[in-house]
Amino acid sequence: MGVVAEVWVNGKPAGTRVWLPFAFDITDLVKPGKNTVKILVTNTMENERAVDNRARKLPRLAHSGLIGPVSIRAGAPVATR
């Protein structure tokens, strides 16, 4: 896959994942009412290298970035290891 996902909830880090599943237990970070969730996805350098005179590589690149669906579910904590 080659991407890194980093999640923040209400300004506090929920964790970083470098492989599937990109799941985070945010139980201790959420509060009643409005919450803010920030998801930062870092792609591989393959995307960066497919520019200028190497743009012909673009059609062959795998999809990357934040590809949904993204969901928040109530229930048992997720296995993060």
C-alpha positions as a Python dict, from the first residue, in 0.01 Angstrom:
ca = {
    (1, 'M'): (0, 0, 0),
    (2, 'G'): (277, 244, 89),
    (3, 'V'): (85, 515, 273),
    (4, 'V'): (84, 635, 631),
    (5, 'A'): (-235, 741, 811),
    (6, 'E'): (-221, 966, 1116),
    (7, 'V'): (-536, 1054, 1313),
    (8, 'W'): (-595, 1336, 1559),
    (9, 'V'): (-911, 1382, 1767),
    (10, 'N'): (-981, 1713, 1939),
    (11, 'G'): (-620, 1816, 1889),
    (12, 'K'): (-474, 1501, 2046),
    (13, 'P'): (-300, 1219, 1856),
    (14, 'A'): (-498, 896, 1818),
    (15, 'G'): (-213, 714, 1647),
    (16, 'T'): (-27, 641, 1326),
    (17, 'R'): (-63, 335, 1101),
    (18, 'V'): (163, 229, 816),
    (19, 'W'): (-40, -76, 706),
    (20, 'L'): (-392, -214, 712),
    (21, 'P'): (-612, -198, 902),
    (22, 'F'): (-608, 178, 937),
    (23, 'A'): (-820, 156, 1252),
    (24, 'F'): (-787, 362, 1570),
    (25, 'D'): (-947, 335, 1912),
    (26, 'I'): (-1053, 694, 1990),
    (27, 'T'): (-1262, 612, 2297),
    (28, 'D'): (-1051, 820, 2536),
    (29, 'L'): (-1032, 1116, 2298),
    (30, 'V'): (-1397, 1185, 2216),
    (31, 'K'): (-1627, 1395, 2429),
    (32, 'P'): (-2002, 1452, 2438),
    (33, 'G'): (-2114, 1698, 2172),
    (34, 'K'): (-1903, 1827, 1886),
    (35, 'N'): (-1565, 1664, 1816),
    (36, 'T'): (-1297, 1740, 1559),
    (37, 'V'): (-1126, 1458, 1368),
    (38, 'K'): (-821, 1523, 1151),
    (39, 'I'): (-683, 1253, 921),
    (40, 'L'): (-342, 1307, 765),
    (41, 'V'): (-241, 1069, 485),
    (42, 'T'): (113, 1066, 352),
    (43, 'N'): (159, 903, 12),
    (44, 'T'): (466, 733, -125),
    (45, 'M'): (724, 917, -331),
    (46, 'E'): (597, 730, -637),
    (47, 'N'): (342, 1008, -692),
    (48, 'E'): (608, 1276, -666),
    (49, 'R'): (832, 1102, -917),
    (50, 'A'): (556, 1079, -1178),
    (51, 'V'): (579, 1443, -1286),
    (52, 'D'): (749, 1642, -1559),
    (53, 'N'): (911, 1413, -1815),
    (54, 'R'): (787, 1100, -1630),
    (55, 'A'): (418, 1192, -1643),
    (56, 'R'): (354, 887, -1862),
    (57, 'K'): (372, 686, -1537),
    (58, 'L'): (56, 850, -1401),
    (59, 'P'): (-196, 605, -1554),
    (60, 'R'): (-10, 312, -1394),
    (61, 'L'): (3, 451, -1039),
    (62, 'A'): (-204, 277, -776),
    (63, 'H'): (-474, 485, -608),
    (64, 'S'): (-345, 646, -293),
    (65, 'G'): (-443, 905, -40),
    (66, 'L'): (-763, 913, 164),
    (67, 'I'): (-983, 658, -10),
    (68, 'G'): (-1308, 600, 177),
    (69, 'P'): (-1524, 509, 326),
    (70, 'V'): (-1419, 665, 654),
    (71, 'S'): (-1641, 580, 948),
    (72, 'I'): (-1661, 617, 1324),
    (73, 'R'): (-1829, 327, 1497),
    (74, 'A'): (-1938, 277, 1855),
    (75, 'G'): (-1870, -61, 2001),
    (76, 'A'): (-1585, -280, 2115),
    (77, 'P'): (-1235, -129, 2088),
    (78, 'V'): (-1049, -207, 1766),
    (79, 'A'): (-749, -436, 1757),
    (80, 'T'): (-458, -202, 1683),
    (81, 'R'): (-170, -449, 1687),
}
